[in-house]
Amino acid sequence: MDTTRLPALVDELIATARDAHSRRAGHTLHGNSARHLRQTVIALAASTELGEHQSPGEATLQVLRGDVTLTAGDDEWHGVAGDLITIPDARHNLRANEDSAVLLTVLAN
């Protein structure tokens, strides 16, 4: 069984995101294309967005640090550290309102 120290990983990924041209960084903790369940930590520097995209399946977003906004059409969800957001089965966008990290959990179809 593997154990990941999320606070240390979040620190590392946020530092990487701040320096990256894309202003984001990620690390898959569990799963790959051959598995149904995937968990990825995504860090976004302040004011960075993941452009609008379609959800690859049933998914949740747990805010590990920071402040984020998930938008799908006219609907909007705000999340801060400790919040869990169910991602709608629709095109959506994620914005970091400050340096942030989230745990994306996807059950791929």
Jmol script that loads the backbone (N, CA, C; Angstrom):
load data "model"
ATOM      1  N   MET A   1       0.841  -1.170   0.000  1.00  0.00           N
ATOM      2  CA  MET A   1       0.000   0.000   0.000  1.00  0.00           C
ATOM      3  C   MET A   1       0.892   1.241   0.000  1.00  0.00           C
ATOM      4  N   ASP A   2       0.533   2.195  -0.820  1.00  0.00           N
ATOM      5  CA  ASP A   2       1.301   3.434  -0.914  1.00  0.00           C
ATOM      6  C   ASP A   2       0.656   4.529  -0.067  1.00  0.00           C
ATOM      7  N   THR A   3       1.488   5.361   0.514  1.00  0.00           N
ATOM      8  CA  THR A   3       1.028   6.524   1.268  1.00  0.00           C
ATOM      9  C   THR A   3       1.647   7.764   0.644  1.00  0.00           C
ATOM     10  N   THR A   4       0.826   8.774   0.427  1.00  0.00           N
ATOM     11  CA  THR A   4       1.300  10.042  -0.122  1.00  0.00           C
ATOM     12  C   THR A   4       1.032  11.140   0.894  1.00  0.00           C
ATOM     13  N   ARG A   5       2.030  11.925   1.192  1.00  0.00           N
ATOM     14  CA  ARG A   5       1.884  13.073   2.089  1.00  0.00           C
ATOM     15  C   ARG A   5       1.364  14.246   1.250  1.00  0.00           C
ATOM     16  N   LEU A   6       0.058  14.427   1.274  1.00  0.00           N
ATOM     17  CA  LEU A   6      -0.553  15.440   0.414  1.00  0.00           C
ATOM     18  C   LEU A   6      -0.066  16.858   0.686  1.00  0.00           C
ATOM     19  N   PRO A   7       0.105  17.298   1.938  1.00  0.00           N
ATOM     20  CA  PRO A   7       0.586  18.674   2.145  1.00  0.00           C
ATOM     21  C   PRO A   7       1.939  18.934   1.475  1.00  0.00           C
ATOM     22  N   ALA A   8       2.858  17.980   1.557  1.00  0.00           N
ATOM     23  CA  ALA A   8       4.174  18.158   0.931  1.00  0.00           C
ATOM     24  C   ALA A   8       4.051  18.156  -0.585  1.00  0.00           C
ATOM     25  N   LEU A   9       3.209  17.265  -1.124  1.00  0.00           N
ATOM     26  CA  LEU A   9       3.012  17.214  -2.572  1.00  0.00           C
ATOM     27  C   LEU A   9       2.375  18.508  -3.067  1.00  0.00           C
ATOM     28  N   VAL A  10       1.400  19.022  -2.331  1.00  0.00           N
ATOM     29  CA  VAL A  10       0.750  20.282  -2.708  1.00  0.00           C
ATOM     30  C   VAL A  10       1.761  21.426  -2.715  1.00  0.00           C
ATOM     31  N   ASP A  11       2.605  21.512  -1.689  1.00  0.00           N
ATOM     32  CA  ASP A  11       3.648  22.549  -1.662  1.00  0.00           C
ATOM     33  C   ASP A  11       4.516  22.470  -2.910  1.00  0.00           C
ATOM     34  N   GLU A  12       4.952  21.254  -3.241  1.00  0.00           N
ATOM     35  CA  GLU A  12       5.828  21.047  -4.399  1.00  0.00           C
ATOM     36  C   GLU A  12       5.131  21.425  -5.703  1.00  0.00           C
ATOM     37  N   LEU A  13       3.888  20.991  -5.873  1.00  0.00           N
ATOM     38  CA  LEU A  13       3.177  21.265  -7.123  1.00  0.00           C
ATOM     39  C   LEU A  13       2.828  22.743  -7.275  1.00  0.00           C
ATOM     40  N   ILE A  14       2.471  23.413  -6.194  1.00  0.00           N
ATOM     41  CA  ILE A  14       2.187  24.852  -6.292  1.00  0.00           C
ATOM     42  C   ILE A  14       3.456  25.611  -6.664  1.00  0.00           C
ATOM     43  N   ALA A  15       4.584  25.247  -6.089  1.00  0.00           N
ATOM     44  CA  ALA A  15       5.856  25.891  -6.454  1.00  0.00           C
ATOM     45  C   ALA A  15       6.165  25.653  -7.929  1.00  0.00           C
ATOM     46  N   THR A  16       5.923  24.441  -8.410  1.00  0.00           N
ATOM     47  CA  THR A  16       6.150  24.125  -9.824  1.00  0.00           C
ATOM     48  C   THR A  16       5.210  24.932 -10.710  1.00  0.00           C
ATOM     49  N   ALA A  17       3.940  25.022 -10.315  1.00  0.00           N
ATOM     50  CA  ALA A  17       2.956  25.768 -11.105  1.00  0.00           C
ATOM     51  C   ALA A  17       3.318  27.244 -11.208  1.00  0.00           C
ATOM     52  N   ARG A  18       3.792  27.825 -10.122  1.00  0.00           N
ATOM     53  CA  ARG A  18       4.175  29.250 -10.146  1.00  0.00           C
ATOM     54  C   ARG A  18       5.268  29.520 -11.175  1.00  0.00           C
ATOM     55  N   ASP A  19       6.173  28.554 -11.354  1.00  0.00           N
ATOM     56  CA  ASP A  19       7.302  28.728 -12.270  1.00  0.00           C
ATOM     57  C   ASP A  19       7.021  28.246 -13.686  1.00  0.00           C
ATOM     58  N   ALA A  20       5.951  27.490 -13.878  1.00  0.00           N
ATOM     59  CA  ALA A  20       5.665  26.896 -15.185  1.00  0.00           C
ATOM     60  C   ALA A  20       5.031  27.910 -16.133  1.00  0.00           C
ATOM     61  N   HIS A  21       5.337  27.774 -17.412  1.00  0.00           N
ATOM     62  CA  HIS A  21       4.737  28.633 -18.435  1.00  0.00           C
ATOM     63  C   HIS A  21       3.209  28.503 -18.416  1.00  0.00           C
ATOM     64  N   SER A  22       2.715  27.281 -18.218  1.00  0.00           N
ATOM     65  CA  SER A  22       1.272  27.024 -18.200  1.00  0.00           C
ATOM     66  C   SER A  22       0.608  27.460 -16.896  1.00  0.00           C
ATOM     67  N   ARG A  23       1.424  27.744 -15.860  1.00  0.00           N
ATOM     68  CA  ARG A  23       0.957  28.154 -14.532  1.00  0.00           C
ATOM     69  C   ARG A  23       0.163  27.045 -13.836  1.00  0.00           C
ATOM     70  N   ARG A  24       0.466  25.779 -14.195  1.00  0.00           N
ATOM     71  CA  ARG A  24      -0.185  24.645 -13.549  1.00  0.00           C
ATOM     72  C   ARG A  24       0.759  23.460 -13.486  1.00  0.00           C
ATOM     73  N   ALA A  25       0.438  22.511 -12.612  1.00  0.00           N
ATOM     74  CA  ALA A  25       1.236  21.292 -12.470  1.00  0.00           C
ATOM     75  C   ALA A  25       0.317  20.204 -11.944  1.00  0.00           C
ATOM     76  N   GLY A  26       0.663  18.962 -12.226  1.00  0.00           N
ATOM     77  CA  GLY A  26      -0.176  17.864 -11.762  1.00  0.00           C
ATOM     78  C   GLY A  26       0.627  16.611 -11.490  1.00  0.00           C
ATOM     79  N   HIS A  27       0.027  15.739 -10.701  1.00  0.00           N
ATOM     80  CA  HIS A  27       0.652  14.453 -10.378  1.00  0.00           C
ATOM     81  C   HIS A  27      -0.462  13.431 -10.145  1.00  0.00           C
ATOM     82  N   THR A  28      -0.440  12.338 -10.919  1.00  0.00           N
ATOM     83  CA  THR A  28      -1.423  11.276 -10.741  1.00  0.00           C
ATOM     84  C   THR A  28      -1.008  10.399  -9.573  1.00  0.00           C
ATOM     85  N   LEU A  29      -1.895  10.281  -8.605  1.00  0.00           N
ATOM     86  CA  LEU A  29      -1.632   9.477  -7.412  1.00  0.00           C
ATOM     87  C   LEU A  29      -2.030   8.027  -7.614  1.00  0.00           C
ATOM     88  N   HIS A  30      -3.126   7.823  -8.315  1.00  0.00           N
ATOM     89  CA  HIS A  30      -3.677   6.484  -8.457  1.00  0.00           C
ATOM     90  C   HIS A  30      -4.316   6.350  -9.832  1.00  0.00           C
ATOM     91  N   GLY A  31      -4.051   5.218 -10.461  1.00  0.00           N
ATOM     92  CA  GLY A  31      -4.717   4.914 -11.714  1.00  0.00           C
ATOM     93  C   GLY A  31      -3.937   5.355 -12.932  1.00  0.00           C
ATOM     94  N   ASN A  32      -4.409   4.858 -14.057  1.00  0.00           N
ATOM     95  CA  ASN A  32      -3.850   5.177 -15.371  1.00  0.00           C
ATOM     96  C   ASN A  32      -4.926   4.857 -16.392  1.00  0.00           C
ATOM     97  N   SER A  33      -4.586   4.861 -17.660  1.00  0.00           N
ATOM     98  CA  SER A  33      -5.591   4.639 -18.701  1.00  0.00           C
ATOM     99  C   SER A  33      -6.198   3.240 -18.647  1.00  0.00           C
ATOM    100  N   ALA A  34      -5.539   2.294 -17.976  1.00  0.00           N
ATOM    101  CA  ALA A  34      -6.054   0.928 -17.873  1.00  0.00           C
ATOM    102  C   ALA A  34      -6.969   0.737 -16.661  1.00  0.00           C
ATOM    103  N   ARG A  35      -7.102   1.734 -15.819  1.00  0.00           N
ATOM    104  CA  ARG A  35      -7.914   1.634 -14.599  1.00  0.00           C
ATOM    105  C   ARG A  35      -9.166   2.493 -14.723  1.00  0.00           C
ATOM    106  N   HIS A  36     -10.164   2.138 -13.949  1.00  0.00           N
ATOM    107  CA  HIS A  36     -11.411   2.906 -13.962  1.00  0.00           C
ATOM    108  C   HIS A  36     -11.352   4.119 -13.038  1.00  0.00           C
ATOM    109  N   LEU A  37     -10.671   3.973 -11.886  1.00  0.00           N
ATOM    110  CA  LEU A  37     -10.583   5.074 -10.925  1.00  0.00           C
ATOM    111  C   LEU A  37      -9.234   5.761 -11.055  1.00  0.00           C
ATOM    112  N   ARG A  38      -9.280   7.086 -11.236  1.00  0.00           N
ATOM    113  CA  ARG A  38      -8.042   7.862 -11.321  1.00  0.00           C
ATOM    114  C   ARG A  38      -8.130   9.027 -10.341  1.00  0.00           C
ATOM    115  N   GLN A  39      -7.002   9.291  -9.666  1.00  0.00           N
ATOM    116  CA  GLN A  39      -6.917  10.426  -8.751  1.00  0.00           C
ATOM    117  C   GLN A  39      -5.663  11.220  -9.085  1.00  0.00           C
ATOM    118  N   THR A  40      -5.860  12.508  -9.320  1.00  0.00           N
ATOM    119  CA  THR A  40      -4.769  13.391  -9.722  1.00  0.00           C
ATOM    120  C   THR A  40      -4.822  14.667  -8.901  1.00  0.00           C
ATOM    121  N   VAL A  41      -3.666  15.067  -8.366  1.00  0.00           N
ATOM    122  CA  VAL A  41      -3.564  16.369  -7.705  1.00  0.00           C
ATOM    123  C   VAL A  41      -3.177  17.379  -8.780  1.00  0.00           C
ATOM    124  N   ILE A  42      -3.944  18.454  -8.878  1.00  0.00           N
ATOM    125  CA  ILE A  42      -3.696  19.517  -9.854  1.00  0.00           C
ATOM    126  C   ILE A  42      -3.471  20.811  -9.083  1.00  0.00           C
ATOM    127  N   ALA A  43      -2.363  21.472  -9.357  1.00  0.00           N
ATOM    128  CA  ALA A  43      -2.059  22.767  -8.740  1.00  0.00           C
ATOM    129  C   ALA A  43      -2.153  23.846  -9.805  1.00  0.00           C
ATOM    130  N   LEU A  44      -2.767  24.954  -9.440  1.00  0.00           N
ATOM    131  CA  LEU A  44      -2.916  26.102 -10.335  1.00  0.00           C
ATOM    132  C   LEU A  44      -2.426  27.349  -9.616  1.00  0.00           C
ATOM    133  N   ALA A  45      -1.577  28.109 -10.282  1.00  0.00           N
ATOM    134  CA  ALA A  45      -1.162  29.399  -9.735  1.00  0.00           C
ATOM    135  C   ALA A  45      -2.361  30.349  -9.777  1.00  0.00           C
ATOM    136  N   ALA A  46      -2.337  31.360  -8.951  1.00  0.00           N
ATOM    137  CA  ALA A  46      -3.436  32.325  -8.873  1.00  0.00           C
ATOM    138  C   ALA A  46      -3.822  32.848 -10.248  1.00  0.00           C
ATOM    139  N   SER A  47      -5.120  32.976 -10.494  1.00  0.00           N
ATOM    140  CA  SER A  47      -5.714  33.505 -11.728  1.00  0.00           C
ATOM    141  C   SER A  47      -5.555  32.591 -12.932  1.00  0.00           C
ATOM    142  N   THR A  48      -5.137  31.349 -12.719  1.00  0.00           N
ATOM    143  CA  THR A  48      -4.986  30.393 -13.816  1.00  0.00           C
ATOM    144  C   THR A  48      -6.286  29.622 -13.999  1.00  0.00           C
ATOM    145  N   GLU A  49      -6.604  29.306 -15.260  1.00  0.00           N
ATOM    146  CA  GLU A  49      -7.800  28.532 -15.567  1.00  0.00           C
ATOM    147  C   GLU A  49      -7.427  27.277 -16.336  1.00  0.00           C
ATOM    148  N   LEU A  50      -8.169  26.207 -16.061  1.00  0.00           N
ATOM    149  CA  LEU A  50      -8.146  25.050 -16.952  1.00  0.00           C
ATOM    150  C   LEU A  50      -9.250  25.356 -17.945  1.00  0.00           C
ATOM    151  N   GLY A  51      -8.913  25.515 -19.193  1.00  0.00           N
ATOM    152  CA  GLY A  51      -9.904  25.898 -20.187  1.00  0.00           C
ATOM    153  C   GLY A  51     -11.099  24.962 -20.193  1.00  0.00           C
ATOM    154  N   GLU A  52     -12.188  25.436 -20.735  1.00  0.00           N
ATOM    155  CA  GLU A  52     -13.411  24.643 -20.785  1.00  0.00           C
ATOM    156  C   GLU A  52     -13.136  23.290 -21.427  1.00  0.00           C
ATOM    157  N   HIS A  53     -13.632  22.234 -20.776  1.00  0.00           N
ATOM    158  CA  HIS A  53     -13.422  20.871 -21.260  1.00  0.00           C
ATOM    159  C   HIS A  53     -14.573  19.993 -20.784  1.00  0.00           C
ATOM    160  N   GLN A  54     -14.717  18.838 -21.412  1.00  0.00           N
ATOM    161  CA  GLN A  54     -15.770  17.892 -21.054  1.00  0.00           C
ATOM    162  C   GLN A  54     -15.273  16.955 -19.970  1.00  0.00           C
ATOM    163  N   SER A  55     -16.126  16.622 -19.032  1.00  0.00           N
ATOM    164  CA  SER A  55     -15.772  15.659 -17.994  1.00  0.00           C
ATOM    165  C   SER A  55     -15.620  14.287 -18.631  1.00  0.00           C
ATOM    166  N   PRO A  56     -14.546  13.552 -18.286  1.00  0.00           N
ATOM    167  CA  PRO A  56     -14.329  12.231 -18.877  1.00  0.00           C
ATOM    168  C   PRO A  56     -15.186  11.145 -18.233  1.00  0.00           C
ATOM    169  N   GLY A  57     -15.994  11.480 -17.273  1.00  0.00           N
ATOM    170  CA  GLY A  57     -16.836  10.508 -16.575  1.00  0.00           C
ATOM    171  C   GLY A  57     -17.255  11.084 -15.238  1.00  0.00           C
ATOM    172  N   GLU A  58     -17.818  10.236 -14.384  1.00  0.00           N
ATOM    173  CA  GLU A  58     -18.225  10.675 -13.054  1.00  0.00           C
ATOM    174  C   GLU A  58     -16.999  11.179 -12.300  1.00  0.00           C
ATOM    175  N   ALA A  59     -17.100  12.381 -11.698  1.00  0.00           N
ATOM    176  CA  ALA A  59     -15.899  12.985 -11.107  1.00  0.00           C
ATOM    177  C   ALA A  59     -16.244  13.908  -9.946  1.00  0.00           C
ATOM    178  N   THR A  60     -15.268  14.033  -9.037  1.00  0.00           N
ATOM    179  CA  THR A  60     -15.364  14.991  -7.936  1.00  0.00           C
ATOM    180  C   THR A  60     -14.060  15.772  -7.852  1.00  0.00           C
ATOM    181  N   LEU A  61     -14.154  16.909  -7.216  1.00  0.00           N
ATOM    182  CA  LEU A  61     -13.007  17.783  -7.027  1.00  0.00           C
ATOM    183  C   LEU A  61     -12.952  18.151  -5.548  1.00  0.00           C
ATOM    184  N   GLN A  62     -11.889  17.746  -4.863  1.00  0.00           N
ATOM    185  CA  GLN A  62     -11.702  18.120  -3.460  1.00  0.00           C
ATOM    186  C   GLN A  62     -10.658  19.216  -3.414  1.00  0.00           C
ATOM    187  N   VAL A  63     -11.012  20.347  -2.827  1.00  0.00           N
ATOM    188  CA  VAL A  63     -10.071  21.458  -2.725  1.00  0.00           C
ATOM    189  C   VAL A  63      -9.127  21.167  -1.557  1.00  0.00           C
ATOM    190  N   LEU A  64      -7.848  21.007  -1.874  1.00  0.00           N
ATOM    191  CA  LEU A  64      -6.835  20.728  -0.857  1.00  0.00           C
ATOM    192  C   LEU A  64      -6.260  22.004  -0.268  1.00  0.00           C
ATOM    193  N   ARG A  65      -6.138  23.021  -1.106  1.00  0.00           N
ATOM    194  CA  ARG A  65      -5.600  24.312  -0.655  1.00  0.00           C
ATOM    195  C   ARG A  65      -6.109  25.390  -1.602  1.00  0.00           C
ATOM    196  N   GLY A  66      -6.358  26.555  -1.053  1.00  0.00           N
ATOM    197  CA  GLY A  66      -6.692  27.696  -1.896  1.00  0.00           C
ATOM    198  C   GLY A  66      -8.179  27.944  -2.043  1.00  0.00           C
ATOM    199  N   ASP A  67      -8.519  28.516  -3.193  1.00  0.00           N
ATOM    200  CA  ASP A  67      -9.855  29.018  -3.468  1.00  0.00           C
ATOM    201  C   ASP A  67     -10.078  28.876  -4.970  1.00  0.00           C
ATOM    202  N   VAL A  68     -11.099  28.102  -5.364  1.00  0.00           N
ATOM    203  CA  VAL A  68     -11.344  27.841  -6.785  1.00  0.00           C
ATOM    204  C   VAL A  68     -12.806  28.090  -7.132  1.00  0.00           C
ATOM    205  N   THR A  69     -13.049  28.288  -8.431  1.00  0.00           N
ATOM    206  CA  THR A  69     -14.403  28.412  -8.949  1.00  0.00           C
ATOM    207  C   THR A  69     -14.544  27.463 -10.126  1.00  0.00           C
ATOM    208  N   LEU A  70     -15.572  26.603 -10.070  1.00  0.00           N
ATOM    209  CA  LEU A  70     -15.906  25.694 -11.161  1.00  0.00           C
ATOM    210  C   LEU A  70     -17.136  26.258 -11.846  1.00  0.00           C
ATOM    211  N   THR A  71     -17.069  26.424 -13.165  1.00  0.00           N
ATOM    212  CA  THR A  71     -18.166  26.996 -13.928  1.00  0.00           C
ATOM    213  C   THR A  71     -18.588  26.022 -15.017  1.00  0.00           C
ATOM    214  N   ALA A  72     -19.907  25.835 -15.144  1.00  0.00           N
ATOM    215  CA  ALA A  72     -20.481  25.030 -16.227  1.00  0.00           C
ATOM    216  C   ALA A  72     -21.690  25.793 -16.749  1.00  0.00           C
ATOM    217  N   GLY A  73     -21.543  26.361 -17.941  1.00  0.00           N
ATOM    218  CA  GLY A  73     -22.624  27.185 -18.473  1.00  0.00           C
ATOM    219  C   GLY A  73     -22.883  28.364 -17.557  1.00  0.00           C
ATOM    220  N   ASP A  74     -24.144  28.515 -17.117  1.00  0.00           N
ATOM    221  CA  ASP A  74     -24.514  29.614 -16.219  1.00  0.00           C
ATOM    222  C   ASP A  74     -24.360  29.249 -14.742  1.00  0.00           C
ATOM    223  N   ASP A  75     -23.996  27.998 -14.468  1.00  0.00           N
ATOM    224  CA  ASP A  75     -23.857  27.544 -13.079  1.00  0.00           C
ATOM    225  C   ASP A  75     -22.423  27.711 -12.604  1.00  0.00           C
ATOM    226  N   GLU A  76     -22.288  28.023 -11.310  1.00  0.00           N
ATOM    227  CA  GLU A  76     -20.963  28.270 -10.739  1.00  0.00           C
ATOM    228  C   GLU A  76     -20.919  27.718  -9.317  1.00  0.00           C
ATOM    229  N   TRP A  77     -19.787  27.070  -8.974  1.00  0.00           N
ATOM    230  CA  TRP A  77     -19.568  26.539  -7.638  1.00  0.00           C
ATOM    231  C   TRP A  77     -18.252  27.089  -7.128  1.00  0.00           C
ATOM    232  N   HIS A  78     -18.278  27.560  -5.896  1.00  0.00           N
ATOM    233  CA  HIS A  78     -17.081  28.117  -5.269  1.00  0.00           C
ATOM    234  C   HIS A  78     -16.596  27.110  -4.241  1.00  0.00           C
ATOM    235  N   GLY A  79     -15.279  26.865  -4.187  1.00  0.00           N
ATOM    236  CA  GLY A  79     -14.746  25.926  -3.212  1.00  0.00           C
ATOM    237  C   GLY A  79     -13.477  26.437  -2.567  1.00  0.00           C
ATOM    238  N   VAL A  80     -13.337  26.154  -1.280  1.00  0.00           N
ATOM    239  CA  VAL A  80     -12.125  26.474  -0.522  1.00  0.00           C
ATOM    240  C   VAL A  80     -11.626  25.180   0.120  1.00  0.00           C
ATOM    241  N   ALA A  81     -10.431  25.237   0.695  1.00  0.00           N
ATOM    242  CA  ALA A  81      -9.819  24.043   1.282  1.00  0.00           C
ATOM    243  C   ALA A  81     -10.816  23.292   2.159  1.00  0.00           C
ATOM    244  N   GLY A  82     -10.946  21.998   1.892  1.00  0.00           N
ATOM    245  CA  GLY A  82     -11.864  21.144   2.630  1.00  0.00           C
ATOM    246  C   GLY A  82     -13.171  20.878   1.912  1.00  0.00           C
ATOM    247  N   ASP A  83     -13.488  21.658   0.876  1.00  0.00           N
ATOM    248  CA  ASP A  83     -14.742  21.475   0.143  1.00  0.00           C
ATOM    249  C   ASP A  83     -14.613  20.368  -0.899  1.00  0.00           C
ATOM    250  N   LEU A  84     -15.728  19.672  -1.131  1.00  0.00           N
ATOM    251  CA  LEU A  84     -15.818  18.647  -2.162  1.00  0.00           C
ATOM    252  C   LEU A  84     -16.901  19.068  -3.139  1.00  0.00           C
ATOM    253  N   ILE A  85     -16.551  19.158  -4.408  1.00  0.00           N
ATOM    254  CA  ILE A  85     -17.471  19.599  -5.452  1.00  0.00           C
ATOM    255  C   ILE A  85     -17.706  18.435  -6.402  1.00  0.00           C
ATOM    256  N   THR A  86     -18.979  18.125  -6.690  1.00  0.00           N
ATOM    257  CA  THR A  86     -19.300  17.126  -7.699  1.00  0.00           C
ATOM    258  C   THR A  86     -19.251  17.815  -9.055  1.00  0.00           C
ATOM    259  N   ILE A  87     -18.445  17.274  -9.952  1.00  0.00           N
ATOM    260  CA  ILE A  87     -18.280  17.892 -11.269  1.00  0.00           C
ATOM    261  C   ILE A  87     -19.459  17.491 -12.149  1.00  0.00           C
ATOM    262  N   PRO A  88     -20.136  18.454 -12.768  1.00  0.00           N
ATOM    263  CA  PRO A  88     -21.287  18.125 -13.606  1.00  0.00           C
ATOM    264  C   PRO A  88     -20.849  17.412 -14.885  1.00  0.00           C
ATOM    265  N   ASP A  89     -21.769  16.619 -15.426  1.00  0.00           N
ATOM    266  CA  ASP A  89     -21.509  15.933 -16.695  1.00  0.00           C
ATOM    267  C   ASP A  89     -21.806  16.916 -17.829  1.00  0.00           C
ATOM    268  N   ALA A  90     -20.971  17.934 -17.911  1.00  0.00           N
ATOM    269  CA  ALA A  90     -21.135  19.004 -18.899  1.00  0.00           C
ATOM    270  C   ALA A  90     -19.781  19.678 -19.081  1.00  0.00           C
ATOM    271  N   ARG A  91     -19.668  20.442 -20.137  1.00  0.00           N
ATOM    272  CA  ARG A  91     -18.435  21.207 -20.328  1.00  0.00           C
ATOM    273  C   ARG A  91     -18.291  22.166 -19.149  1.00  0.00           C
ATOM    274  N   HIS A  92     -17.060  22.290 -18.661  1.00  0.00           N
ATOM    275  CA  HIS A  92     -16.833  23.114 -17.475  1.00  0.00           C
ATOM    276  C   HIS A  92     -15.426  23.693 -17.494  1.00  0.00           C
ATOM    277  N   ASN A  93     -15.210  24.661 -16.622  1.00  0.00           N
ATOM    278  CA  ASN A  93     -13.943  25.371 -16.505  1.00  0.00           C
ATOM    279  C   ASN A  93     -13.605  25.483 -15.020  1.00  0.00           C
ATOM    280  N   LEU A  94     -12.320  25.413 -14.693  1.00  0.00           N
ATOM    281  CA  LEU A  94     -11.874  25.580 -13.312  1.00  0.00           C
ATOM    282  C   LEU A  94     -10.916  26.760 -13.255  1.00  0.00           C
ATOM    283  N   ARG A  95     -11.158  27.665 -12.302  1.00  0.00           N
ATOM    284  CA  ARG A  95     -10.305  28.841 -12.123  1.00  0.00           C
ATOM    285  C   ARG A  95      -9.783  28.874 -10.691  1.00  0.00           C
ATOM    286  N   ALA A  96      -8.484  29.155 -10.562  1.00  0.00           N
ATOM    287  CA  ALA A  96      -7.872  29.340  -9.245  1.00  0.00           C
ATOM    288  C   ALA A  96      -7.939  30.821  -8.900  1.00  0.00           C
ATOM    289  N   ASN A  97      -8.644  31.154  -7.842  1.00  0.00           N
ATOM    290  CA  ASN A  97      -8.757  32.544  -7.409  1.00  0.00           C
ATOM    291  C   ASN A  97      -7.532  32.987  -6.616  1.00  0.00           C
ATOM    292  N   GLU A  98      -6.765  32.008  -6.151  1.00  0.00           N
ATOM    293  CA  GLU A  98      -5.459  32.209  -5.503  1.00  0.00           C
ATOM    294  C   GLU A  98      -4.679  30.923  -5.767  1.00  0.00           C
ATOM    295  N   ASP A  99      -3.399  30.867  -5.407  1.00  0.00           N
ATOM    296  CA  ASP A  99      -2.653  29.620  -5.581  1.00  0.00           C
ATOM    297  C   ASP A  99      -3.468  28.498  -4.942  1.00  0.00           C
ATOM    298  N   SER A 100      -3.742  27.442  -5.719  1.00  0.00           N
ATOM    299  CA  SER A 100      -4.661  26.403  -5.259  1.00  0.00           C
ATOM    300  C   SER A 100      -4.219  25.025  -5.713  1.00  0.00           C
ATOM    301  N   ALA A 101      -4.701  24.019  -4.988  1.00  0.00           N
ATOM    302  CA  ALA A 101      -4.491  22.626  -5.380  1.00  0.00           C
ATOM    303  C   ALA A 101      -5.775  21.862  -5.112  1.00  0.00           C
ATOM    304  N   VAL A 102      -6.112  20.972  -6.035  1.00  0.00           N
ATOM    305  CA  VAL A 102      -7.323  20.164  -5.921  1.00  0.00           C
ATOM    306  C   VAL A 102      -6.974  18.700  -6.173  1.00  0.00           C
ATOM    307  N   LEU A 103      -7.788  17.819  -5.622  1.00  0.00           N
ATOM    308  CA  LEU A 103      -7.676  16.392  -5.898  1.00  0.00           C
ATOM    309  C   LEU A 103      -8.839  16.028  -6.801  1.00  0.00           C
ATOM    310  N   LEU A 104      -8.529  15.687  -8.046  1.00  0.00           N
ATOM    311  CA  LEU A 104      -9.528  15.281  -9.025  1.00  0.00           C
ATOM    312  C   LEU A 104      -9.655  13.764  -8.970  1.00  0.00           C
ATOM    313  N   THR A 105     -10.862  13.283  -8.705  1.00  0.00           N
ATOM    314  CA  THR A 105     -11.141  11.851  -8.706  1.00  0.00           C
ATOM    315  C   THR A 105     -12.127  11.579  -9.829  1.00  0.00           C
ATOM    316  N   VAL A 106     -11.755  10.672 -10.737  1.00  0.00           N
ATOM    317  CA  VAL A 106     -12.567  10.376 -11.913  1.00  0.00           C
ATOM    318  C   VAL A 106     -12.821   8.880 -11.990  1.00  0.00           C
ATOM    319  N   LEU A 107     -14.086   8.522 -12.194  1.00  0.00           N
ATOM    320  CA  LEU A 107     -14.454   7.154 -12.501  1.00  0.00           C
ATOM    321  C   LEU A 107     -14.708   7.135 -13.996  1.00  0.00           C
ATOM    322  N   ALA A 108     -13.723   6.676 -14.750  1.00  0.00           N
ATOM    323  CA  ALA A 108     -13.801   6.722 -16.206  1.00  0.00           C
ATOM    324  C   ALA A 108     -14.789   5.679 -16.720  1.00  0.00           C
ATOM    325  N   ASN A 109     -15.488   6.042 -17.761  1.00  0.00           N
ATOM    326  CA  ASN A 109     -16.455   5.117 -18.380  1.00  0.00           C
ATOM    327  C   ASN A 109     -15.745   4.054 -19.169  1.00  0.00           C
TER     328      ASN A 109
END
end "model"
wireframe off; spacefill off
backbone 0.3
color backbone group
